[in-house]
Amino acid sequence: MTVAAQLRARATDDRPGLWRVEDDGTAAPGHPPAPTTAWTWREVVQECAVRAAWMTSVAATGRTASESCERVRPPQPSEPSDTRPLHVGVLLDNVPELVFLLGGAALSGSVIVALNTTRSAAELAGDAARADCDLLVTEPGHLDLAEGLREHAADAAAEGGTAAGITVLDAESTDYRERLAPYTGAPLPDTDAIADETLLMLIFTSGTSGRPRAVRVTHRKVTVPGEHLAGRLLTGDDAVYCPMPLFHSGAVMAAYAPALAAGARLVVRRRFSASGLLPDVRRHGCTYLHYVGKALSYVLGTPERADDRDNPLRVAFGNEAAPLEQEAFAERFGCVVVDAYGSTETAISLSPDPFGPPGALGTLPDGVKVLDPRTGEECPPARLDDAGRVLNADEAVGELVNTGDLGLFDGYYNEDAADRLRDGMFWSGDHVYADENGHVFFVGRSLDRLRVDGENFGSVQVERALATAPGVQRIAVYGVPDAASGDQVMAAVVGDFDPEAFGAYLRSRADLSSKWMPRYVRVTTELPATASNKILKRRLAETGWRTRDPVWWRPGREPAYRRLTPEDATRLREEFERRGRLHLLADRSEAHEGTDR
């Protein structure tokens, strides 16, 4: 099955296919949006056919659709222009045009390059260069960013790929409409040459632990999860709410793909809004919600109402929500929360077991094991005490590895995957442990591993223990350097931080190792995050305790916290210098927010 075949199957489907949420709230509750913001599946496919014909013309002629004789992109020695498919960069919010372009690429054999609207122009220029973008479609709100991308393209080209001379098109302009006009009414193209392994998109990893890499997204990478989720959770009468960005793999594979496979209505919102989620769900009759990262936490932070459960939502599907957030969201809004494990690479997928222990990602499927990254040996099951703490963490915690095959991973574009592929196995970079029944628990990613006084553990384990601390609304735990060796635990907290109540809470938790207690607590109004609501811990770690935000710390072993003063910071810096570890406190924080310490 290909996305092209799925679109062809919807070509005569007159059921609602695509709705655009109006952010101004003008649509009355219980009523559909205005006709100009709604399309049947038949109309969606017609719009996709127009884009497919336009893309085919651009690829064939090497010119813009208006025949302006402007060369889109010089041919590459390794990929001649007559064989490499057209690469169309999209710098768009969740708007219908992005859905139409994705369908156009699927029908024409072209490739959509999904660019992250939250990155800087210089970063995007590098992304576009590595992804070999031929042209870029954007919208008025991102035109300045797109023009900045073009200005940086010459520098990015020196790093590989070619972005110089990229054509920027405004999807809401008269010029863009005129480029598409000749293809109005275009028939569905012949798609026999498009196969499961045909490249459809390039989607960049979130970049939470380094520079984003372009993952090759083939047709099968979209249809397999789409068919699976549609078969489990959807019918053609459902409505899929998609507030997460479609430049991220989660929204494509867990919102767009199942809606297309089931023939369900896809409801897109330009950008996620915590306060707008419930009104949108009610207004548009949404029965399925896709979320990523901290989205559920943000919604739970909105004021509760007595009628919160009065809504059509049946299931929320996503990943990386904390167990307590999953339970709270399900209870408050009267739905089922299914939090699965996956990544942009999709080499490993886990589905939660409804009868499994709280917090488990699911059970280990055939071929997926927990291996020691140093020895390659399989880790033994975790032994837990009565409080749920892992007694043998040093031997039980390992990396999640697909030892059988590569799943749906088809590699990165213009980059090798040597750090992920070893001995024919896919190493996820995610650290987990499994209990004696094979239930898997997430510990953290490679950069989330901490070592304090010789004890190894993951930041996620600490976050779970601190999630219910007094006044804590949101929390991120990460490692910062210790003056002597290893790490110290630091937490960034959004909420009303009371140091005495926090210390008392730490003393009361039997499941909290003394080495897990944060040495530093940063109190802030917001946590830096990607557009898909994943916390950028590397940015927090780079800043450490050298920030203008209030920082509380415990100088001794007991959980007794006091404000970190400039004098404290000076003494800490001197201690790092005395031990020859001052290089670990390089003033990278100034690049993000400055320092007054």
Disulfide bonds with the S-S distance in Angstrom:
none
